[in-house]
Amino acid sequence: MMKKIIFLTCLCSFITIGNAQVFNTSGTLKPGKFSAGFEPGVYVNGETSPNLFLYAGAGIVNGLDFGLKLGLFEHDIYFGGDIEFALGKVFSLSAGAHSWGDFALDATGLLTFQLGKAVDLYTGLDMDVIFADDTLIPLWIPIGIEVPLKSYMLFLFETEINVTDVGSHYIGGGLNFLF
């Protein structure tokens, strides 16, 4: 556990707090387990921009998983990956990178609260460090809900509230399948 905390501290010193479209609670996949999901959504920045995100994940060891994300837009493609570290039952940190026109580093801190027996509410901080002509650092507050529909299928709905002058608000929802 101590090695994990030291590693996370070092990692976070190089990266600020992840990427818009969290589509995830603070829980991590168990070792050898996989997930795949899709999330239609829309960016809201004075006009709407519809998109579709596809997700895949794999549990590596207890408290650590790896995820990939593919975003399909009308004229562009988003591709990214991250590693998520569970720090207890209700908090996680993830760090990664993506390309969406420009290269960016991502990190996300998430808290999850259980509502009733099975429904989870998640929130936290989500930030990109975008290396464009000028370095841009948008910051969002994600608010989402995860509802199990079957033992292998979860419904997620989320919004990301942009709190900086850079970036857009986001609203999306979809299904995540567990294997």
GROMACS elastic network, one bead per residue, 0.5 to 0.9 nm:
[ bonds ]
;  ai    aj funct       b0    kb
    1     4     6  0.51108   500
    1     5     6  0.64051   500
    1     6     6  0.88072   500
    2     5     6  0.51298   500
    2     6     6  0.62531   500
    2     7     6  0.85815   500
    3     6     6  0.51472   500
    3     7     6  0.60647   500
    3     8     6  0.85682   500
    4     7     6  0.51196   500
    4     8     6  0.61334   500
    4     9     6  0.85872   500
    4    85     6  0.84452   500
    4    87     6  0.89911   500
    5     8     6  0.51307   500
    5     9     6  0.61094   500
    5    10     6  0.86655   500
    5    87     6  0.84722   500
    6     9     6  0.51182   500
    6    10     6  0.62849   500
    6    11     6  0.85908   500
    7    10     6  0.52337   500
    7    11     6  0.61048   500
    7    12     6  0.85960   500
    8    12     6  0.59585   500
    8    13     6  0.84967   500
    8    85     6  0.81192   500
    8    93     6  0.81529   500
    9    12     6  0.52183   500
    9    13     6  0.62759   500
   10    13     6  0.51933   500
   10    14     6  0.69213   500
   11    14     6  0.55223   500
   11    15     6  0.63894   500
   11    95     6  0.79273   500
   12    16     6  0.61734   500
   12    17     6  0.75414   500
   12    93     6  0.89915   500
   12    95     6  0.80967   500
   12   107     6  0.81975   500
   13    16     6  0.72915   500
   15    95     6  0.74412   500
   15    96     6  0.88674   500
   15   105     6  0.69542   500
   15   106     6  0.71997   500
   15   107     6  0.66732   500
   15   129     6  0.79886   500
   16    95     6  0.87222   500
   16   105     6  0.82810   500
   16   106     6  0.73518   500
   16   107     6  0.60651   500
   16   108     6  0.83151   500
   16   126     6  0.89537   500
   16   127     6  0.67982   500
   16   128     6  0.76291   500
   16   129     6  0.73931   500
   17    93     6  0.82092   500
   17    94     6  0.83012   500
   17    95     6  0.79388   500
   17   106     6  0.69655   500
   17   109     6  0.63115   500
   17   125     6  0.64425   500
   17   126     6  0.57117   500
   17   127     6  0.50906   500
   17   128     6  0.74996   500
   17   139     6  0.82980   500
   18    21     6  0.89402   500
   18    22     6  0.78680   500
   18    82     6  0.86959   500
   18    93     6  0.88261   500
   18    94     6  0.68501   500
   18    95     6  0.63807   500
   18    96     6  0.72559   500
   18    97     6  0.84385   500
   18   105     6  0.74962   500
   18   109     6  0.75993   500
   18   125     6  0.76985   500
   18   128     6  0.55217   500
   18   129     6  0.86102   500
   18   139     6  0.86049   500
   18   140     6  0.89299   500
   19    22     6  0.67219   500
   19    80     6  0.89887   500
   19    95     6  0.89799   500
   19    96     6  0.84356   500
   19    97     6  0.83432   500
   19    98     6  0.82191   500
   19   104     6  0.88812   500
   19   105     6  0.81749   500
   19   106     6  0.51987   500
   19   107     6  0.65128   500
   19   108     6  0.69685   500
   19   126     6  0.59011   500
   19   127     6  0.57111   500
   19   128     6  0.54962   500
   19   139     6  0.88294   500
   19   140     6  0.86525   500
   20   106     6  0.89066   500
   20   126     6  0.65889   500
   20   127     6  0.73522   500
   20   128     6  0.78203   500
   20   139     6  0.85917   500
   20   140     6  0.71694   500
   20   142     6  0.80851   500
   20   160     6  0.68412   500
   20   169     6  0.88700   500
   20   170     6  0.75331   500
   21    24     6  0.86536   500
   21    39     6  0.88110   500
   21    41     6  0.87979   500
   21    53     6  0.84113   500
   21   126     6  0.88888   500
   21   142     6  0.80043   500
   21   158     6  0.78485   500
   21   159     6  0.79620   500
   21   160     6  0.70800   500
   21   170     6  0.73115   500
   21   171     6  0.83323   500
   21   172     6  0.77731   500
   22    25     6  0.80985   500
   22   108     6  0.80408   500
   22   126     6  0.78965   500
   22   142     6  0.71604   500
   22   144     6  0.85823   500
   22   158     6  0.80150   500
   22   160     6  0.83149   500
   23    39     6  0.78549   500
   23    55     6  0.86435   500
   23   144     6  0.77375   500
   23   146     6  0.88096   500
   23   156     6  0.66789   500
   23   157     6  0.77221   500
   23   158     6  0.70508   500
   23   172     6  0.85799   500
   23   173     6  0.79831   500
   23   174     6  0.84375   500
   23   176     6  0.87239   500
   24    27     6  0.77042   500
   24    28     6  0.88712   500
   24   110     6  0.86969   500
   24   122     6  0.80090   500
   24   144     6  0.82769   500
   24   146     6  0.80513   500
   24   156     6  0.79285   500
   25    28     6  0.80454   500
   25    90     6  0.85893   500
   25    91     6  0.87715   500
   25    92     6  0.83957   500
   25   110     6  0.68823   500
   25   111     6  0.74224   500
   25   112     6  0.60292   500
   25   120     6  0.75739   500
   25   121     6  0.77473   500
   25   122     6  0.56713   500
   25   123     6  0.81538   500
   25   144     6  0.81317   500
   25   145     6  0.82670   500
   25   146     6  0.74610   500
   26    84     6  0.83972   500
   26    85     6  0.85683   500
   26    86     6  0.66617   500
   26    87     6  0.86825   500
   26    89     6  0.76910   500
   26    90     6  0.59677   500
   26    91     6  0.53731   500
   26    93     6  0.78165   500
   26   109     6  0.81943   500
   26   110     6  0.53861   500
   26   111     6  0.59215   500
   26   112     6  0.57405   500
   26   122     6  0.73792   500
   26   123     6  0.89756   500
   27    63     6  0.79408   500
   27    84     6  0.88460   500
   27    85     6  0.88299   500
   27    86     6  0.65380   500
   27    89     6  0.70473   500
   27    90     6  0.71902   500
   27    91     6  0.77801   500
   27    92     6  0.72025   500
   27   112     6  0.80039   500
   28    58     6  0.89499   500
   28    59     6  0.69752   500
   28    62     6  0.78719   500
   28    63     6  0.57755   500
   28    64     6  0.61721   500
   28    65     6  0.58412   500
   28    66     6  0.89291   500
   28    84     6  0.69891   500
   28    85     6  0.73833   500
   28    86     6  0.63604   500
   28    92     6  0.83119   500
   29    32     6  0.81265   500
   29    33     6  0.60296   500
   29    34     6  0.70190   500
   29    35     6  0.80057   500
   29    57     6  0.77394   500
   29    58     6  0.64626   500
   29    60     6  0.78164   500
   29    61     6  0.85075   500
   29    62     6  0.77884   500
   29    63     6  0.74912   500
   29    64     6  0.72996   500
   29    65     6  0.58779   500
   29    66     6  0.86690   500
   29   178     6  0.88990   500
   30    33     6  0.55136   500
   30    34     6  0.83270   500
   30    58     6  0.80692   500
   30    60     6  0.72223   500
   30    61     6  0.67420   500
   30    62     6  0.58001   500
   30    63     6  0.73572   500
   30    64     6  0.79969   500
   30    65     6  0.77730   500
   31    34     6  0.86067   500
   31    58     6  0.74783   500
   31    62     6  0.60012   500
   31    63     6  0.85705   500
   31    64     6  0.81290   500
   31    65     6  0.78803   500
   32    58     6  0.67631   500
   32    59     6  0.54565   500
   32    60     6  0.65461   500
   32    61     6  0.80351   500
   33    57     6  0.82899   500
   33    58     6  0.57816   500
   33    59     6  0.53215   500
   33    60     6  0.82886   500
   33   178     6  0.73457   500
   33   179     6  0.58258   500
   34    56     6  0.73619   500
   34    57     6  0.54562   500
   34    59     6  0.64110   500
   34   177     6  0.83302   500
   34   178     6  0.58622   500
   34   179     6  0.50430   500
   35    55     6  0.77361   500
   35    56     6  0.54452   500
   35    58     6  0.64975   500
   35    59     6  0.88384   500
   35    67     6  0.88458   500
   35   176     6  0.66252   500
   35   177     6  0.53867   500
   35   179     6  0.59622   500
   36    54     6  0.75255   500
   36    55     6  0.53829   500
   36    57     6  0.64841   500
   36   175     6  0.84666   500
   36   176     6  0.56824   500
   36   177     6  0.52676   500
   36   178     6  0.67830   500
   36   179     6  0.83240   500
   37    53     6  0.82502   500
   37    54     6  0.57783   500
   37    56     6  0.65001   500
   37    57     6  0.89902   500
   37   174     6  0.72455   500
   37   175     6  0.54370   500
   37   177     6  0.58770   500
   37   178     6  0.87534   500
   38    52     6  0.70704   500
   38    53     6  0.56037   500
   38    55     6  0.60434   500
   38   173     6  0.82460   500
   38   174     6  0.55493   500
   38   175     6  0.57696   500
   38   176     6  0.66484   500
   39    51     6  0.84008   500
   39    52     6  0.57186   500
   39    53     6  0.50684   500
   39    54     6  0.65086   500
   39    55     6  0.81846   500
   39   156     6  0.83770   500
   39   157     6  0.86989   500
   39   172     6  0.61913   500
   39   173     6  0.52203   500
   39   175     6  0.67552   500
   39   176     6  0.85811   500
   40    50     6  0.74463   500
   40    51     6  0.58334   500
   40    53     6  0.62521   500
   40    54     6  0.87554   500
   40   171     6  0.88176   500
   40   172     6  0.57660   500
   40   173     6  0.61595   500
   40   174     6  0.64389   500
   41    49     6  0.83886   500
   41    50     6  0.58139   500
   41    51     6  0.54735   500
   41    52     6  0.61671   500
   41    53     6  0.77724   500
   41   170     6  0.72036   500
   41   171     6  0.55586   500
   41   173     6  0.64931   500
   41   174     6  0.85696   500
   42    48     6  0.60973   500
   42    49     6  0.53456   500
   42    51     6  0.59942   500
   42    52     6  0.84852   500
   42   169     6  0.85008   500
   42   170     6  0.58504   500
   42   171     6  0.55044   500
   42   172     6  0.63108   500
   43    47     6  0.80479   500
   43    48     6  0.55504   500
   43    49     6  0.51565   500
   43    50     6  0.65945   500
   43    51     6  0.80401   500
   43   168     6  0.60106   500
   43   169     6  0.57079   500
   43   171     6  0.65980   500
   43   172     6  0.87150   500
   44    47     6  0.58296   500
   44    49     6  0.68047   500
   44   168     6  0.57140   500
   44   169     6  0.50741   500
   44   170     6  0.59645   500
   44   171     6  0.78215   500
   45    48     6  0.65161   500
   45    49     6  0.83475   500
   45   167     6  0.78988   500
   45   168     6  0.51105   500
   45   169     6  0.65156   500
   45   170     6  0.88044   500
   46   168     6  0.88414   500
   49    73     6  0.81112   500
   49    74     6  0.84478   500
   50    73     6  0.70553   500
   50    74     6  0.79340   500
   51    71     6  0.69267   500
   51    72     6  0.57391   500
   51    74     6  0.73877   500
   52    70     6  0.82656   500
   52    71     6  0.56933   500
   52    72     6  0.52189   500
   52    73     6  0.68571   500
   53    69     6  0.67393   500
   53    70     6  0.55714   500
   53    72     6  0.62614   500
   53    73     6  0.88799   500
   53    78     6  0.85152   500
   54    68     6  0.82919   500
   54    69     6  0.57401   500
   54    70     6  0.51189   500
   54    71     6  0.63576   500
   54    72     6  0.82242   500
   55    67     6  0.71808   500
   55    68     6  0.57949   500
   55    70     6  0.65745   500
   55    71     6  0.88312   500
   55   176     6  0.80958   500
   56    66     6  0.84658   500
   56    67     6  0.56400   500
   56    68     6  0.52421   500
   56    69     6  0.66515   500
   56    70     6  0.89337   500
   56   176     6  0.89400   500
   57    65     6  0.69623   500
   57    66     6  0.55281   500
   57    68     6  0.62946   500
   57    69     6  0.88691   500
   58    64     6  0.89844   500
   58    65     6  0.56293   500
   58    66     6  0.53842   500
   58    67     6  0.65307   500
   59    62     6  0.74947   500
   59    63     6  0.81776   500
   59    64     6  0.63360   500
   59    66     6  0.64774   500
   59    67     6  0.88916   500
   60    63     6  0.81853   500
   60    64     6  0.57326   500
   60    65     6  0.51619   500
   60    66     6  0.69891   500
   61    64     6  0.53990   500
   61    65     6  0.70684   500
   62    65     6  0.81390   500
   62    86     6  0.84793   500
   63    84     6  0.79082   500
   63    85     6  0.56998   500
   63    87     6  0.74426   500
   63    88     6  0.84129   500
   63    92     6  0.88388   500
   64    83     6  0.70386   500
   64    84     6  0.56227   500
   64    86     6  0.63932   500
   65    82     6  0.84473   500
   65    83     6  0.57727   500
   65    84     6  0.53771   500
   65    85     6  0.69923   500
   65    86     6  0.87829   500
   66    81     6  0.73997   500
   66    82     6  0.58465   500
   66    84     6  0.63997   500
   67    80     6  0.83774   500
   67    81     6  0.54454   500
   67    82     6  0.53000   500
   67    83     6  0.63800   500
   67    84     6  0.79216   500
   68    79     6  0.76503   500
   68    80     6  0.57953   500
   68    82     6  0.66716   500
   69    78     6  0.76550   500
   69    79     6  0.57557   500
   69    80     6  0.51604   500
   69    81     6  0.60482   500
   69    82     6  0.86359   500
   69    98     6  0.86216   500
   70    77     6  0.72318   500
   70    78     6  0.55218   500
   70    80     6  0.66685   500
   70    81     6  0.89350   500
   71    76     6  0.83154   500
   71    77     6  0.55717   500
   71    79     6  0.63599   500
   71    80     6  0.87106   500
   71   100     6  0.87368   500
   72    75     6  0.83022   500
   72    76     6  0.66589   500
   72    77     6  0.50865   500
   72    78     6  0.65507   500
   73    76     6  0.50723   500
   73    77     6  0.59196   500
   73    78     6  0.79341   500
   74    77     6  0.84313   500
   76   100     6  0.73398   500
   76   101     6  0.76509   500
   77    99     6  0.82519   500
   77   100     6  0.62403   500
   77   101     6  0.80324   500
   78    98     6  0.70752   500
   78    99     6  0.58245   500
   78   101     6  0.78669   500
   79    97     6  0.86562   500
   79    98     6  0.55084   500
   79    99     6  0.54606   500
   79   100     6  0.67106   500
   80    96     6  0.73261   500
   80    97     6  0.56157   500
   80    99     6  0.63047   500
   80   100     6  0.85657   500
   81    95     6  0.84559   500
   81    96     6  0.55197   500
   81    97     6  0.58630   500
   81    98     6  0.64691   500
   81   106     6  0.89928   500
   82    94     6  0.63379   500
   82    95     6  0.53228   500
   82    97     6  0.65879   500
   82    98     6  0.86941   500
   82   106     6  0.78486   500
   82   107     6  0.82146   500
   83    93     6  0.84059   500
   83    94     6  0.53847   500
   83    95     6  0.55931   500
   83    96     6  0.62527   500
   84    92     6  0.67114   500
   84    93     6  0.57069   500
   84    95     6  0.66471   500
   84    96     6  0.87493   500
   84   108     6  0.86971   500
   85    91     6  0.87291   500
   85    92     6  0.54443   500
   85    93     6  0.53025   500
   85    94     6  0.59963   500
   85    95     6  0.86945   500
   86    89     6  0.70830   500
   86    90     6  0.79294   500
   86    91     6  0.61432   500
   86    93     6  0.66447   500
   86    94     6  0.86135   500
   87    90     6  0.74736   500
   87    91     6  0.53658   500
   87    92     6  0.52384   500
   87    93     6  0.74783   500
   88    91     6  0.58698   500
   88    92     6  0.75269   500
   89    92     6  0.83147   500
   89   112     6  0.83029   500
   90   110     6  0.79149   500
   90   111     6  0.54316   500
   90   113     6  0.68973   500
   90   114     6  0.89572   500
   91   109     6  0.73138   500
   91   110     6  0.55583   500
   91   112     6  0.65981   500
   92   108     6  0.80300   500
   92   109     6  0.58269   500
   92   110     6  0.53505   500
   92   111     6  0.68771   500
   92   112     6  0.88596   500
   93   107     6  0.71145   500
   93   108     6  0.55885   500
   93   110     6  0.65048   500
   94   106     6  0.79338   500
   94   107     6  0.52821   500
   94   108     6  0.51324   500
   94   109     6  0.66341   500
   94   110     6  0.85222   500
   95   105     6  0.76191   500
   95   106     6  0.55045   500
   95   108     6  0.66073   500
   96   104     6  0.86403   500
   96   105     6  0.58848   500
   96   107     6  0.62465   500
   97   103     6  0.74204   500
   97   104     6  0.55554   500
   97   106     6  0.52496   500
   97   107     6  0.83112   500
   97   128     6  0.86264   500
   98   102     6  0.83020   500
   98   103     6  0.59711   500
   98   104     6  0.53716   500
   98   105     6  0.64849   500
   98   106     6  0.73136   500
   99   102     6  0.55715   500
   99   104     6  0.62639   500
   99   105     6  0.89498   500
  100   103     6  0.66510   500
  100   104     6  0.80443   500
  101   132     6  0.87289   500
  102   130     6  0.67151   500
  102   131     6  0.62658   500
  102   132     6  0.58234   500
  103   129     6  0.86294   500
  103   130     6  0.61298   500
  103   131     6  0.57149   500
  103   132     6  0.74861   500
  104   128     6  0.62751   500
  104   129     6  0.53237   500
  104   131     6  0.57980   500
  104   132     6  0.85619   500
  105   127     6  0.85648   500
  105   128     6  0.57782   500
  105   129     6  0.51835   500
  105   130     6  0.66490   500
  105   131     6  0.83610   500
  106   126     6  0.78893   500
  106   127     6  0.60987   500
  106   129     6  0.64762   500
  106   130     6  0.86824   500
  107   125     6  0.85741   500
  107   126     6  0.63646   500
  107   127     6  0.59497   500
  107   128     6  0.68427   500
  107   129     6  0.88336   500
  108   124     6  0.74019   500
  108   125     6  0.58273   500
  108   127     6  0.65246   500
  108   128     6  0.88968   500
  109   123     6  0.83314   500
  109   124     6  0.54389   500
  109   125     6  0.53670   500
  109   126     6  0.66063   500
  110   122     6  0.66655   500
  110   123     6  0.56255   500
  110   125     6  0.67233   500
  110   126     6  0.83504   500
  110   142     6  0.85490   500
  111   121     6  0.83944   500
  111   122     6  0.55821   500
  111   123     6  0.54857   500
  111   124     6  0.57676   500
  112   120     6  0.64194   500
  112   121     6  0.56543   500
  112   123     6  0.66301   500
  112   124     6  0.86359   500
  113   119     6  0.86223   500
  113   120     6  0.56431   500
  113   121     6  0.51498   500
  113   122     6  0.62214   500
  113   123     6  0.86594   500
  114   117     6  0.72014   500
  114   118     6  0.69446   500
  114   119     6  0.59541   500
  114   121     6  0.62711   500
  114   122     6  0.86946   500
  115   118     6  0.68755   500
  115   119     6  0.51550   500
  115   120     6  0.56082   500
  115   121     6  0.68069   500
  116   119     6  0.61427   500
  116   120     6  0.82302   500
  117   120     6  0.88229   500
  118   146     6  0.85557   500
  118   147     6  0.68482   500
  118   148     6  0.68156   500
  119   145     6  0.71181   500
  119   146     6  0.58189   500
  119   148     6  0.70093   500
  120   144     6  0.82669   500
  120   145     6  0.56031   500
  120   146     6  0.51216   500
  120   147     6  0.67385   500
  121   143     6  0.73810   500
  121   144     6  0.57370   500
  121   146     6  0.65101   500
  122   142     6  0.75471   500
  122   143     6  0.57957   500
  122   144     6  0.51980   500
  122   145     6  0.61942   500
  122   146     6  0.80155   500
  122   158     6  0.88745   500
  123   141     6  0.67531   500
  123   142     6  0.50991   500
  123   144     6  0.65029   500
  123   145     6  0.89939   500
  124   140     6  0.84711   500
  124   141     6  0.58228   500
  124   142     6  0.59479   500
  124   143     6  0.75103   500
  125   139     6  0.71578   500
  125   140     6  0.59830   500
  125   141     6  0.50210   500
  125   142     6  0.65888   500
  126   138     6  0.84407   500
  126   139     6  0.57458   500
  126   140     6  0.50509   500
  126   141     6  0.61835   500
  126   142     6  0.68866   500
  126   160     6  0.84922   500
  127   137     6  0.67569   500
  127   138     6  0.57459   500
  127   140     6  0.62720   500
  127   141     6  0.88963   500
  128   136     6  0.78099   500
  128   137     6  0.55917   500
  128   138     6  0.57786   500
  128   139     6  0.68844   500
  129   135     6  0.69013   500
  129   136     6  0.59195   500
  129   138     6  0.72267   500
  130   134     6  0.83315   500
  130   135     6  0.55799   500
  130   137     6  0.62330   500
  130   138     6  0.82526   500
  131   134     6  0.67693   500
  131   136     6  0.67109   500
  132   135     6  0.55104   500
  132   136     6  0.70454   500
  133   136     6  0.88330   500
  136   166     6  0.70725   500
  137   164     6  0.81519   500
  137   166     6  0.70379   500
  137   167     6  0.86204   500
  138   162     6  0.73328   500
  138   163     6  0.76308   500
  138   164     6  0.57424   500
  138   165     6  0.74023   500
  138   166     6  0.51088   500
  138   167     6  0.56090   500
  138   168     6  0.86474   500
  139   161     6  0.84344   500
  139   162     6  0.59841   500
  139   163     6  0.57744   500
  139   164     6  0.58832   500
  139   166     6  0.79963   500
  139   167     6  0.78553   500
  140   160     6  0.57284   500
  140   161     6  0.51974   500
  140   163     6  0.56377   500
  140   164     6  0.76717   500
  140   167     6  0.86229   500
  140   168     6  0.88178   500
  140   169     6  0.79732   500
  141   159     6  0.83041   500
  141   160     6  0.55205   500
  141   161     6  0.51126   500
  141   162     6  0.66200   500
  141   163     6  0.72918   500
  142   158     6  0.69498   500
  142   159     6  0.57975   500
  142   161     6  0.62511   500
  142   162     6  0.87347   500
  142   170     6  0.89300   500
  143   157     6  0.85890   500
  143   158     6  0.56096   500
  143   159     6  0.54591   500
  143   160     6  0.62717   500
  143   161     6  0.79636   500
  144   156     6  0.69727   500
  144   157     6  0.55168   500
  144   159     6  0.62712   500
  144   160     6  0.83789   500
  145   155     6  0.81350   500
  145   156     6  0.56299   500
  145   157     6  0.54859   500
  145   158     6  0.63900   500
  146   154     6  0.65260   500
  146   155     6  0.56904   500
  146   157     6  0.67913   500
  146   158     6  0.87626   500
  147   153     6  0.88119   500
  147   154     6  0.56194   500
  147   155     6  0.51164   500
  147   156     6  0.63952   500
  147   157     6  0.87691   500
  148   151     6  0.68083   500
  148   152     6  0.80011   500
  148   153     6  0.60939   500
  148   155     6  0.61478   500
  148   156     6  0.86996   500
  149   152     6  0.79274   500
  149   153     6  0.55765   500
  149   154     6  0.55277   500
  149   155     6  0.66466   500
  150   154     6  0.69481   500
  151   154     6  0.79644   500
  151   178     6  0.80957   500
  152   176     6  0.82653   500
  152   177     6  0.55651   500
  152   179     6  0.68123   500
  153   175     6  0.67914   500
  153   176     6  0.57657   500
  153   178     6  0.62552   500
  154   174     6  0.83857   500
  154   175     6  0.56087   500
  154   176     6  0.50987   500
  154   177     6  0.64245   500
  154   178     6  0.81326   500
  155   173     6  0.73981   500
  155   174     6  0.58002   500
  155   176     6  0.64545   500
  156   172     6  0.83465   500
  156   173     6  0.53733   500
  156   174     6  0.54999   500
  156   175     6  0.61985   500
  156   176     6  0.74879   500
  157   171     6  0.78723   500
  157   172     6  0.58936   500
  157   174     6  0.65798   500
  157   175     6  0.89191   500
  158   170     6  0.80474   500
  158   171     6  0.59108   500
  158   172     6  0.55420   500
  158   173     6  0.60696   500
  159   169     6  0.74291   500
  159   170     6  0.53736   500
  159   172     6  0.64260   500
  159   173     6  0.86367   500
  160   168     6  0.84683   500
  160   169     6  0.56165   500
  160   171     6  0.65429   500
  160   172     6  0.89080   500
  161   168     6  0.78207   500
  161   169     6  0.50840   500
  161   170     6  0.67890   500
  161   171     6  0.88542   500
  162   165     6  0.79998   500
  162   166     6  0.79609   500
  162   167     6  0.65232   500
  162   168     6  0.58176   500
  162   169     6  0.51251   500
  162   170     6  0.80146   500
  163   166     6  0.83843   500
  163   167     6  0.86509   500
  163   169     6  0.87790   500
  164   167     6  0.70993   500
  164   168     6  0.88584   500
  165   168     6  0.86561   500
